[in-house]
Amino acid sequence: MNRLKFIVVTLAILNGYLSANIIENETQTKEKIFLKKDLEKISKNILEKEYQALLINKKTLKEYYQHNNYELYWMNENGIKEIALSLLEKIKNDPVLKPHVNKIFKLNEVVEKLTQLNNDSNKTQESLVAIDFMITELYDKYMNYILKGSIDWKAFDEKLKMIKKETEINAQWDKYSLIKNPKVLLKEAIENNDLSRVFKEVDFNYPNVEKLILAINDLEAITASGGYAKVPEIKSLRIGDTSEVVKALRTRLAQSKELIKTCENTISVENIITNTTFIPNTTNENTQNEEVIQNNTSQEPVSCENYFDEDLKTAVISFQKNHGLYADGIVGSLTQKFLNMSADEKIAQIRINLERMRSLPRDLGEKYLIVNIPEFRLKLIENDSIKLSMNVVVGERKHPTPIFSDKMSYIVLNPKWNIPTSITKKEIIPKLIKDPNYLASKGIDIYESWHPESEKINTQDIIDAFILEDLDSMPNFRLTQSPSSENPLGRMKFMFPNKHAVYMHDTPAKSLFSNARRAYSHGCIRLAKPQELLNTIALEDKSLNIDKIDSILKDTAEKSIGLSKKIPVHIVYLTSWVDEAGQLQFREDIYNYDKIQKSLYY
């Protein structure tokens, strides 16, 4: 029997047992008075001497009952309240906790202790109090789980530090916790006889999270029916191909509902030849540009199940879009990799992303910008509607974009680029040593320091010093690139000042936005449509006058403009979510965070 189900059954037995022993004619009134009169004494005595807490420390447990004047939360003269059973059902049915619930809540020990209390016929009052304590422990553990999640974030931070030490990859992830007092929330729930309201108040608040949770049920049904059909390895498949592998592909895409239509006919070889058009391989999947068609030389009719037709191509494109792949309808190596991802693997991926949603600010804002790094996309959301969506370029794996939230407060037009010291040492100076004219050709000036009023230095005066000195011991010069067509920041940047020194900006490298995988930057976020973002913000911000902005952009002088209302910006890392169209989405774990965090559950 499921352990949590056993708890419910055990408590139901206890409920009947305690009721039978407490509520008996004249004894009933006496027991009620005894319970009310001596409850504080009994509770204090048990807490101080007898009760051994399993899930939380005894000090915390004492604070719960001090907060409630030592009255019981989950019990009364009639036994266990319905609200206690609703708590256990909530824990039992938590979709994220399911694989880890025994470990987190020490269910074997909890059940053993409850069973002992059930068998203790000599201490009815004490047993009643002890059961109440135990349910309070379960509540506190679960409430703190909802508030903080079950990922060991401290261990994750240590792991990131270790990665930085070993590889110099500076990965950063800011976690946000909701500050709520579980004791106050419990008393509120008991007074209203409703736990659901307080849980909803503190639980995650990400768009379409309920649909993401429901997706777990659908995938569990796939697992129960034998799992997804495997697609045998093949170099590539495309429209016009005939193969037994096509049949397996059809089965797989029907299971995930990308392929709706079925076929029941045979196709003549003449029709295959007539309808087949060679399509060059333009995918990002690193497959060889080969047409892999198994030609039917026997002239026998071909089952449509083995024929790659237009409907199947449409289904493949849908699958590719739902997995962030280049949507060309060609089944290359990367598409095959995602096709052969098991339902259990997808469930695990959904769960780790639900955990991450608990680490986000609970209030994202009525109007906010969100960048999902694995999706390579920015969205402007207002009142739960998407007002703007565009492709972005994020940090490459060795320069990961940090995960954090802040507020956009100003925009810079015709920005100068103060080149980070790491880029100066690793990229700019080596080029300067090879080509003394490199800085001049790129419009880059050198300044004595990072102070805004520091003096400009003659480039030629320090080239010899660069050649002779160890770069790690070089003075902390500031290299600044003037606004120009060569400037990597383009014509505007959007600032939300933060400790990570990350922002969003325009870029002259427009071709990268057409790639499916867009991790190329040093950590900042490059925008495909910066002008559209500016125009959209300007519609509701009185500080931004589009005519004046156009005039400024025609010049080359840098100009900063503050926003009248700051806009929340959330940079997140989700490899699974449900989009605005209700489609379940999966993405590549580009920074390996899925892998790391799955190993760090409590």
HELIX and SHEET records of a PDB file:
HELIX    1   1 ARG A    3  ILE A   22  1                                  20    
HELIX    2   2 ASN A   25  ASN A   45  1                                  21    
HELIX    3   3 ILE A   46  GLU A   50  3                                   5    
HELIX    4   4 LYS A   58  HIS A   67  1                                  10    
HELIX    5   5 GLU A   82  LYS A   92  1                                  11    
HELIX    6   6 LYS A   98  HIS A  100  5                                   3    
HELIX    7   7 VAL A  101  PHE A  105  1                                   5    
HELIX    8   8 LEU A  107  ASN A  119  1                                  13    
HELIX    9   9 THR A  124  LYS A  148  1                                  25    
HELIX   10  10 TRP A  153  THR A  167  1                                  15    
HELIX   11  11 PRO A  182  ASN A  192  1                                  11    
HELIX   12  12 LEU A  195  VAL A  202  1                                   8    
HELIX   13  13 VAL A  209  ALA A  224  1                                  16    
HELIX   14  14 GLU A  244  GLN A  255  1                                  12    
HELIX   15  15 VAL A  269  ASN A  275  1                                   7    
HELIX   16  16 CYS A  304  ASN A  306  5                                   3    
HELIX   17  17 GLU A  310  LYS A  321  1                                  12    
HELIX   18  18 SER A  333  LEU A  339  1                                   7    
HELIX   19  19 ALA A  343  MET A  357  1                                  15    
HELIX   20  20 ILE A  373  GLU A  375  5                                   3    
HELIX   21  21 THR A  421  ILE A  423  1                                   3    
HELIX   22  22 THR A  424  ILE A  428  3                                   5    
HELIX   23  23 ILE A  429  LYS A  434  1                                   6    
HELIX   24  24 TYR A  438  LYS A  442  1                                   5    
HELIX   25  25 THR A  459  LEU A  468  1                                  10    
HELIX   26  26 LEU A  471  SER A  473  5                                   3    
HELIX   27  27 LYS A  510  SER A  514  5                                   5    
HELIX   28  28 PRO A  530  ALA A  538  1                                   9    
HELIX   29  29 ILE A  546  LYS A  554  1                                   9    
HELIX   30  30 TYR A  593  LYS A  598  1                                   6    
SHEET    1   A 2 MET A  75  ASN A  76  0                                        
SHEET    2   A 2 GLY A  79  ILE A  80 -1                                        
SHEET    1   B 2 THR A 266  ILE A 267  0                                        
SHEET    2   B 2 VAL A 302  SER A 303 -1                                        
SHEET    1   C 9 ALA A 519  SER A 521  0                                        
SHEET    2   C 9 SER A 385  GLY A 395  1                                        
SHEET    3   C 9 ARG A 377  GLU A 382 -1                                        
SHEET    4   C 9 LYS A 367  ASN A 372 -1                                        
SHEET    5   C 9 LYS A 559  VAL A 572  1                                        
SHEET    6   C 9 PHE A 404  LEU A 413 -1                                        
SHEET    7   C 9 MET A 492  MET A 495 -1                                        
SHEET    8   C 9 MET A 504  HIS A 505 -1                                        
SHEET    9   C 9 ILE A 525  LEU A 527  1                                        
SHEET    1   D 4 TRP A 417  ILE A 419  0                                        
SHEET    2   D 4 ARG A 478  GLN A 481 -1                                        
SHEET    3   D 4 ILE A 444  TYR A 447 -1                                        
SHEET    4   D 4 LYS A 456  ILE A 457 -1                                        
SHEET    1   E 2 SER A 576  VAL A 578  0                                        
SHEET    2   E 2 LEU A 584  PHE A 586 -1                                        
END                                                                             
